[in-house]
Amino acid sequence: METKEFLIYLLVMAGSTYLIRAIPFAAIRKKIKNTFINSFLYYIPYTVLAAMTFPSALYATGNIISASVGLAAAILVSLKNKNLTLVAVTACVAVFLTELLLQLL
Amino acid sequence: MNSIANTYFRGVKAGIPIGLGYLSVSFSFGIMAVSMGFHLWQAVLISMTTLTSAGQLSGIHTMMFPAQYAEMLISQMTINVRYSFMSIALSQKTDQKFKGIWRLLLGFFMTDEIFAVASTEKNVTRSFFLGLSTTPYFGWALGTLLGALLGNILPTMLMNALCIAIYAMFVAIIVPQTKEEKPLLLIVGISILLSSAFTYLPYLKEVSAGLAISICAIAAAVFGAVFFPKKQDEEDA
């Protein structure tokens, strides 16, 4: 691919991604009073993250078993502890150990 | 001044897990881009200007074909439309000084994870938001660079383990909140059910991942807003 074509593509990709983020952010200045809209906006981050995580996360590692163990570990730890780093590290270790175990079997 | 620095660093601290997660995710993006024939500088430049996972992944695939600019625009819009909802949601939680040009500048950093952590704040200030965005931004760029440089060197098992990090972080954002609000469990359950349908069912699985996520998230959130509306004062509490 020529550099010029790459740069046009990049402009379209980065430009549209930027505008779709920044324009609504800058344009909405008032507090929204509508309960429906507020509730919808409150739930959106959780539903986005849930849809992104399941089932994609099951295929994120080498195999579905290690991924399931990693996710189970993440759910268990996050029930007790809100620390994002701790949960992430525990899940990684769980996946690593599971894959190690699977190789030994 | 001192308190601005304090808030900034509080944001930086909150952003560290996101940055670590991004490091591993963008690492795989770097590997993929180079293996598809992109130069190292191109991979890093994409990450530094676009800062999104699903969009970039779809974008480099589109770039494999000559002059598909309209296709690029349409796919990016559908994949990224969720950011508009996040921006509108966060616009309701910013403090008084966080407006106008600041929103145009800092809106660039509105990713799923930065948004999710920012929205746990009662009042989002500019310095907190900038602090929160700092580590993820550089983590995303650095991970891409490292992936492009040494993707083939790290052992596969280590790479596999790192790939779960970003999802574990999502889990850690959702799960503690469902303990406090039972309806939320049902609402995210619906979102998961729909996204499973888009993954496994015929016809539905043809829908692009980005669009599918938007549909699932919007449908589940509408369900939540209809059956479990949040009272205004409850939300401010």
Interface residues (C-beta under 8 A of the other chain):
Chain A: M1 E5 F6 I8 Y9 L10 V12 M13 A14 S16 T17 Y18 I20 R21 A22 I23 P24 F25 A26 I28 R29 K31 I32 K33 T35 F36 I37 N38 S39 F40 L41 Y42 Y43 I44 P45 Y46 T47 V48 L49 A50 A51 M52 T53 F54 P55 S56 A57 A60 T61 G62 S66 A67 G70 L71 A73 A74 I75 V77 S78 L79 K82 N83 L84 T85 V87 A88 V89 T90 A91 C92 V93 V95 F96 E99 L100 Q103
Chain B: I16 P17 I18 L20 G21 G37 Q42 L45 I46 T49 T50 L51 T52 G55 Q56 G59 T62 M63 P66 A67 Y69 M72 L73 Q76 M77 N80 V81 R82 Y83 S84 F85 M86 S87 I88 A89 L90 S91 Q92 K99 G100 R103 L104 L106 G107 F108 M110 D112 F115 A116 V117 S119 T156 M157 L158 N160 A161 L162 C163 I164 A165 I166 Y167 A168 M169 F170 V171 A172 I173 I174 V175 P176 Q177 K179 L184 I187 V188 G189 I190 S191 I192 L194 S195 S196 T199 Y200 A209 A212 I213 C216 A217 I218 A220 A221 V222 G224 A225 V226 F228 P229 K230 K231 Q232 E235
